[in-house]
């Protein structure tokens, strides 16, 4: 929900499922700040429902609670900044830098996440969709190393004036435990913008 042209409030509700069983949930509010749109980015994001995609710099401050069926309750305070750069042929590159201050079962740790995204809106028979590719690295203070990487390919599809669906496939590598683990995931998100 927009408060002003450069400020909005959001609320995230997410749930993960593995082998048909509910595993994790994530809930929490955030407040977003962004700069005035740049003309070139505004032209590239003309069909985007997310206003932040036409802005050269986007910032977020938020809180998340993550109840889990298999692990400890987690509370997160997060800050992030995302500059966006228009490239040739309508491609936009964004570089999200996120820090999470985590409280896992009463123990404090922090995690830095850097995510590069390349996306381009295309038109198919008058319908506009935005395919993207992402690469993300996770530095975790509990292990003092880059403990996880994720590669994602997906697309967003506007379906109504304020509604968008985001589908993606993710390959995640995790080296935080005693052995290297790999996760393949398919995601479906419903985004509402008011």
C-alpha positions, 0 to 999 in steps of 0.5 A: 500500500502506497503512503506517498509516491516514494514510500509504501508499506508491505506485508509478506506471507509465505509458506514452503512445502516439501514432499507435500508437507508444510515445512516453514512459514514467513510473516512480517511487515516492511516499509519501502523507500525509493527515489524518483523514477528515472525516465529510461527505467520508467519506459522499461518498466511501463507494464510493471505493477511493482513501482520500485522497478522504475526507480534507480534505488530502492530501500527496505526496512522490515521484520519477519517471524519464521515459525518452523515445524522442524527447527527453532522459531526465528525473528529477523530484522532486515535492511536492504538496498537495491540499485537498478541499471538499464542496459541495452536491448531493454534489459535491466540489471539490479543488485539487491544487498540485504542484511538480516539480523537474526534471532534463532531460538534466542541466539543472535547471528547475521546474514548478508545476501547479495542478489544480482537479477537480469530481467526484460519485459517482453510482449506476446500478442499484446500480453506483457511478461517479465522473464528474469535470471538471478544469482544470489550468495549468502554469507552467514556469521554462524559459519564465517563463510559464504554458505549458500548460493542460489540460481533462479530462472523465472517470470512475472505475469500480470493478471489483473490491474493490481495482481501478478503471479511470479513463477520460478525454478531454483537450484540452491547449494548449501555448504553450512552443514557437515555435508554439501546439500542441494535443493531443487525448488519450484516456486509460485508467488501471488503479489498484490499491489495497492 
